[in-house]
Amino acid sequence: MLLQRLALRAAVACALLLAPASARAWEGRVSWYGSEHGQTRNAVACSRRTVGHLAGRFDPAGMTAAHWTLPCGTRVRVTDLATGRSVDVTVTDRGPHPRLHRTLDLARGAAERLGIIPRGVIRARLAILRTPGAGRLRLAASR
């Protein structure tokens, strides 16, 4: 089971790296989350053990997000379809669970900058800006 999950995540990462730019954008429901007590916490799902590097630490006031399958450290542009405002965030955590029918959870800081705190859940366009390791692949290809 664990090997199947790892193989699936590796396949998703490879597909993202090889996909054209138009395929790296989609629409979905986006919400926000934060620490109930205003404390920072480590993003356990994106620790050194799981991705080989530290993608970042969850900060309620930061420009971070949680996604179920995108590789940790992926940079994503989130554009609110109702207002046209956008923010760039880094995936540093896992969630929301697929049964919630949401694509991405933003940290409170990113949600405030996007102006979605009062609405809670929005329709947004997500575009992948950079995936971890993409620069290393380009360097290897240029040699």
N, CA, C and O of each residue as an XYZ file, in Angstrom:
572
protein
N       0.812     -1.184      0.000
C       0.000      0.000      0.000
C       0.865      1.261      0.000
O       0.606      2.206     -0.745
N       1.893      1.259      0.847
C       2.787      2.402      0.897
C       3.517      2.573     -0.431
O       3.667      3.694     -0.917
N       3.969      1.471     -1.017
C       4.662      1.544     -2.301
C       3.735      2.057     -3.403
O       4.173      2.778     -4.300
N       2.464      1.686     -3.337
C       1.507      2.177     -4.328
C       1.333      3.687     -4.208
O       1.286      4.392     -5.216
N       1.237      4.184     -2.973
C       1.105      5.630     -2.770
C       2.349      6.373     -3.257
O       2.245      7.418     -3.899
N       3.523      5.826     -2.946
C       4.761      6.464     -3.403
C       4.857      6.461     -4.929
O       5.286      7.444     -5.532
N       4.457      5.355     -5.543
C       4.483      5.276     -7.003
C       3.505      6.269     -7.620
O       3.807      6.888     -8.640
N       2.340      6.421     -7.007
C       1.352      7.380     -7.504
C       1.871      8.797     -7.399
O       1.728      9.576     -8.341
N       2.474      9.150     -6.267
C       3.024     10.505     -6.105
C       4.172     10.753     -7.072
O       4.303     11.856     -7.602
N       4.999      9.751     -7.307
C       6.094      9.905     -8.271
C       5.536     10.107     -9.678
O       6.053     10.922    -10.442
N       4.488      9.371    -10.019
C       3.871      9.524    -11.337
C       3.263     10.906    -11.495
O       3.367     11.506    -12.565
N       2.629     11.422    -10.451
C       2.054     12.771    -10.503
C       3.156     13.812    -10.681
O       3.016     14.737    -11.481
N       4.244     13.664     -9.944
C       5.357     14.608    -10.063
C       5.953     14.582    -11.468
O       6.239     15.638    -12.033
N       6.143     13.406    -12.035
C       6.676     13.295    -13.397
C       5.715     13.903    -14.412
O       6.139     14.598    -15.336
N       4.436     13.643    -14.241
C       3.440     14.203    -15.169
C       3.444     15.724    -15.107
O       3.297     16.385    -16.135
N       3.612     16.292    -13.902
C       3.646     17.743    -13.772
C       4.882     18.339    -14.430
O       4.818     19.409    -15.034
N       6.000     17.645    -14.311
C       7.238     18.145    -14.899
C       7.205     18.100    -16.422
O       7.775     18.967    -17.086
N       6.543     17.096    -16.971
C       6.542     16.906    -18.418
C       5.341     17.535    -19.121
O       5.316     17.612    -20.349
N       4.354     17.981    -18.364
C       3.131     18.522    -18.962
C       3.376     19.921    -19.530
O       4.183     20.675    -18.988
N       2.677     20.276    -20.629
C       2.778     21.633    -21.148
C       2.145     22.616    -20.168
O       1.372     22.219    -19.296
N       2.474     23.901    -20.313
C       1.998     24.920    -19.379
C       0.479     24.969    -19.298
O      -0.069     25.206    -18.221
N      -0.212     24.751    -20.409
C      -1.677     24.811    -20.393
C      -2.289     23.697    -19.553
O      -3.391     23.850    -19.027
N      -1.584     22.584    -19.425
C      -2.089     21.462    -18.629
C      -1.743     21.620    -17.156
O      -2.195     20.829    -16.328
N      -0.955     22.622    -16.822
C      -0.541     22.828    -15.441
C      -1.464     23.802    -14.711
O      -1.102     24.309    -13.649
N      -2.636     24.071    -15.255
C      -3.596     24.969    -14.613
C      -4.967     24.305    -14.603
O      -5.333     23.604    -15.546
N      -5.715     24.530    -13.538
C      -7.050     23.974    -13.417
C      -7.845     24.838    -12.447
O      -7.288     25.704    -11.772
N      -9.146     24.595    -12.383
C     -10.025     25.325    -11.478
C     -10.531     24.389    -10.394
O     -10.677     23.185    -10.609
N     -10.795     24.959     -9.232
C     -11.306     24.156     -8.132
C     -11.743     25.032     -6.976
O     -11.640     26.258     -7.029
N     -12.228     24.390     -5.942
C     -12.650     25.091     -4.735
C     -11.462     25.236     -3.793
O     -10.720     24.281     -3.562
N     -11.290     26.439     -3.252
C     -10.164     26.751     -2.372
C     -10.707     27.316     -1.064
O     -11.607     28.156     -1.068
N     -10.161     26.854      0.045
C     -10.545     27.364      1.356
C      -9.279     27.816      2.083
O      -8.188     27.800      1.514
N      -9.434     28.216      3.331
C      -8.258     28.617      4.109
C      -8.291     27.919      5.462
O      -9.344     27.492      5.936
N      -7.112     27.815      6.073
C      -6.993     27.190      7.385
C      -5.902     27.897      8.156
O      -5.070     28.592      7.573
N      -5.902     27.725      9.456
C      -4.881     28.346     10.300
C      -4.792     27.623     11.621
O      -5.596     26.738     11.917
N      -3.821     28.000     12.401
C      -3.654     27.410     13.718
C      -4.659     28.040     14.675
O      -4.778     29.264     14.740
N      -5.366     27.221     15.402
C      -6.371     27.728     16.328
C      -5.760     28.605     17.415
O      -6.417     29.510     17.929
N      -4.517     28.341     17.761
C      -3.891     29.062     18.855
C      -2.836     30.050     18.378
O      -2.104     30.604     19.198
N      -2.740     30.280     17.090
C      -1.767     31.232     16.566
C      -0.340     30.750     16.647
O       0.591     31.552     16.566
N      -0.149     29.452     16.805
C       1.199     28.904     16.902
C       1.623     28.352     15.550
O       0.795     27.895     14.762
N       2.915     28.401     15.296
C       3.407     27.738     14.094
C       3.614     26.270     14.414
O       3.825     25.895     15.567
N       3.553     25.449     13.385
C       3.792     24.024     13.578
C       4.567     23.520     12.375
O       4.528     24.118     11.300
N       5.260     22.428     12.564
C       5.973     21.822     11.445
C       4.992     21.138     10.511
O       4.023     20.529     10.964
N       5.234     21.232      9.224
C       4.424     20.510      8.254
C       4.962     19.090      8.200
O       5.902     18.804      7.460
N       4.373     18.213      8.975
C       4.875     16.856      9.126
C       4.879     16.137      7.785
O       5.805     15.378      7.498
N       3.864     16.362      6.959
C       3.771     15.667      5.680
C       4.893     16.068      4.733
O       5.207     15.321      3.805
N       5.494     17.208      4.941
C       6.545     17.696      4.037
C       7.885     17.784      4.759
O       8.624     18.753      4.585
N       8.191     16.801      5.548
C       9.458     16.809      6.266
C      10.575     16.311      5.353
O      10.322     15.850      4.241
N      11.792     16.406      5.827
C      12.957     15.942      5.058
C      12.841     14.469      4.696
O      13.299     14.050      3.633
N      12.230     13.682      5.577
C      12.138     12.247      5.323
C      11.265     11.936      4.112
O      11.513     10.953      3.413
N      10.248     12.755      3.852
C       9.315     12.415      2.783
C       9.692     13.019      1.448
O       9.354     12.448      0.411
N      10.385     14.158      1.429
C      10.679     14.798      0.142
C      12.164     15.037     -0.101
O      12.540     15.493     -1.180
N      13.010     14.739      0.874
C      14.435     14.904      0.666
C      14.928     16.324      0.897
O      16.134     16.568      0.866
N      14.025     17.258      1.125
C      14.386     18.625      1.462
C      13.259     19.202      2.290
O      12.164     18.641      2.327
N      13.508     20.297      2.944
C      12.468     20.916      3.762
C      11.731     21.933      2.912
O      12.310     22.946      2.519
N      10.461     21.678      2.621
C       9.665     22.541      1.754
C       9.293     23.832      2.457
O       8.950     24.806      1.787
N       9.343     23.877      3.731
C       8.974     25.066      4.481
C       8.203     24.679      5.724
O       7.807     23.526      5.893
N       8.001     25.628      6.566
C       7.300     25.394      7.814
C       5.973     26.115      7.752
O       5.902     27.244      7.267
N       4.925     25.481      8.233
C       3.615     26.107      8.236
C       3.640     27.340      9.122
O       4.054     27.281     10.279
N       3.200     28.444      8.572
C       3.096     29.698      9.300
C       1.713     30.258      9.005
O       1.408     30.543      7.847
N       0.856     30.426     10.028
C      -0.488     30.916      9.763
C      -0.502     32.242      9.010
O      -1.441     32.508      8.261
N       0.507     33.070      9.191
C       0.546     34.363      8.514
C       1.318     34.288      7.192
O       1.477     35.305      6.517
N       1.793     33.115      6.821
C       2.654     32.971      5.647
C       1.898     32.733      4.352
O       0.670     32.661      4.325
N       2.662     32.613      3.291
C       2.122     32.380      1.947
C       2.307     30.905      1.607
O       3.025     30.551      0.672
N       1.642     30.054      2.388
C       1.758     28.615      2.207
C       0.384     28.007      1.979
O      -0.642     28.658      2.175
N       0.383     26.743      1.559
C      -0.880     26.056      1.278
C      -0.719     24.569      1.521
O       0.390     24.056      1.669
N      -1.861     23.888      1.560
C      -1.887     22.428      1.692
C      -2.599     21.853      0.474
O      -3.655     22.342      0.073
N      -2.013     20.811     -0.110
C      -2.617     20.127     -1.245
C      -2.424     18.634     -1.043
O      -1.432     18.213     -0.448
N      -3.356     17.835     -1.527
C      -3.336     16.396     -1.253
C      -2.261     15.664     -2.039
O      -1.666     14.723     -1.514
N      -1.983     16.068     -3.301
C      -1.066     15.284     -4.133
C       0.115     16.061     -4.711
O       1.101     15.432     -5.097
N       0.072     17.372     -4.792
C       1.197     18.111     -5.362
C       2.450     17.895     -4.523
O       2.360     17.828     -3.297
N       3.606     17.785     -5.151
C       4.838     17.600     -4.383
C       5.087     18.782     -3.445
O       4.830     19.931     -3.805
N       5.582     18.498     -2.255
C       5.906     19.564     -1.307
C       6.974     20.461     -1.901
O       7.932     19.984     -2.509
N       6.807     21.750     -1.723
C       7.730     22.725     -2.295
C       7.252     23.288     -3.623
O       7.893     24.186     -4.168
N       6.145     22.786     -4.160
C       5.600     23.278     -5.421
C       5.057     24.691     -5.227
O       4.353     24.963     -4.255
N       5.387     25.590     -6.156
C       4.852     26.959     -6.141
C       3.606     26.995     -7.014
O       3.625     26.527     -8.153
N       2.517     27.554     -6.475
C       1.230     27.591     -7.160
C       0.679     29.014     -7.131
O       0.713     29.672     -6.090
N       0.169     29.495     -8.275
C      -0.533     30.778     -8.314
C      -2.024     30.498     -8.192
O      -2.587     29.730     -8.972
N      -2.659     31.127     -7.205
C      -4.091     30.966     -6.946
C      -4.781     32.268     -7.334
O      -4.464     33.330     -6.798
N      -5.726     32.181     -8.271
C      -6.455     33.360     -8.736
C      -7.930     33.196     -8.401
O      -8.565     32.229     -8.822
N      -8.471     34.140     -7.644
C      -9.892     34.149     -7.293
C     -10.685     34.484     -8.551
O     -10.485     35.548     -9.136
N     -11.578     33.598     -8.975
C     -12.334     33.816    -10.201
C     -13.342     34.956    -10.069
O     -13.702     35.575    -11.071
N     -13.804     35.243     -8.851
C     -14.785     36.305     -8.652
C     -14.162     37.694     -8.698
O     -14.783     38.635     -9.191
N     -12.939     37.830     -8.189
C     -12.319     39.163     -8.095
C     -11.130     39.351     -9.022
O     -10.770     40.487     -9.332
N     -10.519     38.282     -9.466
C      -9.330     38.379    -10.306
C      -8.043     38.558     -9.520
O      -6.969     38.603    -10.121
N      -8.112     38.662     -8.198
C      -6.906     38.802     -7.373
C      -6.177     37.469     -7.313
O      -6.798     36.408     -7.372
N      -4.842     37.531     -7.193
C      -4.072     36.288     -7.143
C      -2.931     36.391     -6.135
O      -2.457     37.481     -5.814
N      -2.505     35.230     -5.646
C      -1.352     35.115     -4.754
C      -0.541     33.901     -5.182
O      -1.079     32.955     -5.757
N       0.747     33.936     -4.900
C       1.634     32.798     -5.145
C       1.946     32.152     -3.802
O       2.381     32.830     -2.871
N       1.727     30.852     -3.699
C       1.935     30.131     -2.448
C       2.823     28.916     -2.689
O       3.002     28.478     -3.826
N       3.374     28.381     -1.608
C       4.187     27.174     -1.644
C       3.463     26.065     -0.889
O       2.968     26.289      0.216
N       3.399     24.880     -1.470
C       2.773     23.733     -0.809
C       3.719     23.242      0.277
O       4.838     22.815     -0.006
N       3.255     23.307      1.532
C       4.077     22.870      2.661
C       3.367     21.852      3.540
O       3.890     21.464      4.584
N       2.184     21.418      3.130
C       1.414     20.518      3.980
C       0.483     19.690      3.115
O       0.328     19.968      1.925
N      -0.133     18.683      3.696
C      -1.096     17.826      3.006
C      -2.500     18.165      3.444
O      -2.727     18.485      4.610
N      -3.445     18.100      2.527
C      -4.841     18.391      2.803
C      -5.369     19.270      1.697
O      -4.573     19.648      0.838
N      -6.587     19.618      1.637
C      -7.698     19.033      2.378
C      -8.017     17.634      1.855
O      -7.655     17.281      0.732
N      -8.688     16.858      2.670
C      -9.011     15.486      2.272
C      -9.937     15.512      1.061
O     -10.839     16.347      1.003
N      -9.738     14.617      0.093
C     -10.567     14.628     -1.130
C     -12.072     14.554     -0.875
O     -12.854     15.059     -1.680
N     -12.483     13.946      0.206
C     -13.933     13.840      0.447
C     -14.560     15.202      0.752
O     -15.784     15.328      0.732
N     -13.742     16.224      1.036
C     -14.256     17.564      1.295
C     -14.539     18.338      0.007
O     -15.120     19.423      0.043
N     -14.123     17.772     -1.134
C     -14.345     18.382     -2.450
C     -13.726     19.780     -2.560
O     -14.293     20.678     -3.183
N     -12.564     19.943     -1.948
C     -11.803     21.183     -2.100
C     -10.440     20.821     -2.670
O      -9.903     19.746     -2.402
N      -9.894     21.733     -3.457
C      -8.627     21.468     -4.124
C      -7.428     21.882     -3.277
O      -6.408     21.194     -3.266
N      -7.546     22.998     -2.573
C      -6.393     23.582     -1.887
C      -6.865     24.272     -0.619
O      -7.962     24.830     -0.581
N      -6.032     24.235      0.425
C      -6.247     25.014      1.639
C      -5.128     26.042      1.732
O      -3.951     25.683      1.703
N      -5.485     27.312      1.842
C      -4.500     28.382      1.985
C      -4.263     28.679      3.460
O      -5.176     28.552      4.275
N      -3.040     29.073      3.805
C      -2.775     29.575      5.152
C      -3.506     30.909      5.295
O      -3.797     31.568      4.297
N      -3.799     31.304      6.519
C      -4.574     32.519      6.757
C      -3.937     33.755      6.120
O      -4.650     34.617      5.607
N      -2.606     33.853      6.145
C      -1.926     35.010      5.551
C      -2.204     35.131      4.060
O      -2.462     36.224      3.557
N      -2.150     34.010      3.359
C      -2.436     34.027      1.915
C      -3.911     34.322      1.673
O      -4.256     35.027      0.724
N      -4.790     33.783      2.532
C      -6.226     34.028      2.388
C      -6.559     35.500      2.617
O      -7.414     36.059      1.930
N      -5.889     36.125      3.576
C      -6.118     37.555      3.815
C      -5.679     38.381      2.615
O      -6.384     39.298      2.196
N      -4.521     38.058      2.066
C      -4.026     38.808      0.911
C      -4.962     38.624     -0.291
O      -5.143     39.543     -1.089
N      -5.543     37.451     -0.412
C      -6.473     37.182     -1.505
C      -7.865     37.757     -1.220
O      -8.664     37.946     -2.137
N      -8.147     38.034      0.063
C      -9.421     38.627      0.448
C     -10.558     37.629      0.552
O     -11.705     37.968      0.263
N     -10.257     36.394      0.963
C     -11.305     35.368      1.009
C     -11.733     34.989      2.424
O     -12.552     34.085      2.589
N     -11.210     35.646      3.432
C     -11.538     35.278      4.814
C     -13.057     35.300      5.056
O     -13.585     34.330      5.600
N     -13.773     36.356      4.680
C     -15.212     36.365      4.964
C     -15.995     35.303      4.190
O     -17.005     34.798      4.683
N     -15.541     34.963      2.994
C     -16.276     34.002      2.172
C     -15.967     32.562      2.531
O     -16.824     31.695      2.355
N     -14.774     32.277      3.029
C     -14.411     30.924      3.450
C     -13.967     30.015      2.326
O     -12.820     29.567      2.316
N     -14.846     29.733      1.377
C     -14.531     28.854      0.251
C     -14.829     29.614     -1.038
O     -15.873     30.255     -1.163
N     -13.895     29.538     -2.003
C     -14.054     30.248     -3.272
C     -13.790     29.311     -4.442
O     -13.242     28.223     -4.267
N     -14.183     29.739     -5.623
C     -13.767     29.081     -6.868
C     -12.514     29.808     -7.325
O     -12.487     31.038     -7.366
N     -11.483     29.059     -7.666
C     -10.213     29.675     -8.039
C      -9.560     28.905     -9.180
O      -9.833     27.726     -9.403
N      -8.697     29.605     -9.885
C      -7.855     28.988    -10.911
C      -6.481     28.787    -10.287
O      -5.907     29.713     -9.714
N      -5.957     27.563    -10.403
C      -4.652     27.217     -9.859
C      -3.697     26.956    -11.011
O      -4.022     26.223    -11.945
N      -2.532     27.551    -10.941
C      -1.518     27.341    -11.971
C      -0.195     27.010    -11.298
O       0.251     27.732    -10.407
N       0.427     25.924    -11.721
C       1.722     25.527    -11.157
C       2.803     26.412    -11.768
O       2.958     26.485    -12.987
N       3.543     27.079    -10.893
C       4.638     27.944    -11.333
C       5.960     27.195    -11.375
O       6.751     27.367    -12.303
N       6.198     26.356    -10.356
C       7.471     25.640    -10.263
C       7.277     24.427     -9.383
O       6.607     24.497     -8.353
N       7.856     23.326     -9.785
C       7.853     22.129     -8.953
C       9.262     21.900     -8.425
O      10.229     22.253     -9.099
N       9.405     21.321     -7.244
C      10.748     21.065     -6.727
C      11.494     20.102     -7.632
O      10.941     19.103     -8.090
N      12.738     20.412     -7.878
C      13.553     19.541     -8.721
C      13.541     19.929    -10.183
O      14.343     19.404    -10.956
N      12.651     20.841    -10.598
C      12.591     21.222    -12.004
C      13.892     21.889    -12.455
O      14.341     21.681    -13.582
N      14.491     22.688    -11.577
C      15.749     23.340    -11.920
C      16.873     22.334    -12.103
O      17.721     22.500    -12.979
N      16.883     21.289    -11.276
C      17.925     20.267    -11.399
C      17.795     19.521    -12.717
O      18.803     19.168    -13.328
N      16.566     19.277    -13.165
C      16.382     18.589    -14.443
C      16.886     19.444    -15.604
O      17.505     18.934    -16.537
N      16.619     20.739    -15.539
C      17.091     21.632    -16.599
C      18.611     21.687    -16.631
O      19.209     21.703    -17.707
N      19.250     21.715    -15.442
C      20.703     21.753    -15.396
C      21.286     20.471    -15.975
O      22.271     20.513    -16.711
N      20.691     19.349    -15.651
C      21.191     18.068    -16.165
C      21.011     17.988    -17.682
O      21.860     17.428    -18.376
N      19.924     18.539    -18.195
C      19.673     18.490    -19.628
C      20.594     19.424    -20.401
O      20.882     19.178    -21.572
N      21.061     20.498    -19.757
C      21.896     21.463    -20.467
C      23.354     21.023    -20.552
O      24.128     21.621    -21.299
N      23.742     20.004    -19.813
C      25.143     19.559    -19.822
C      25.480     18.752    -21.035
O      26.618     18.308    -21.185
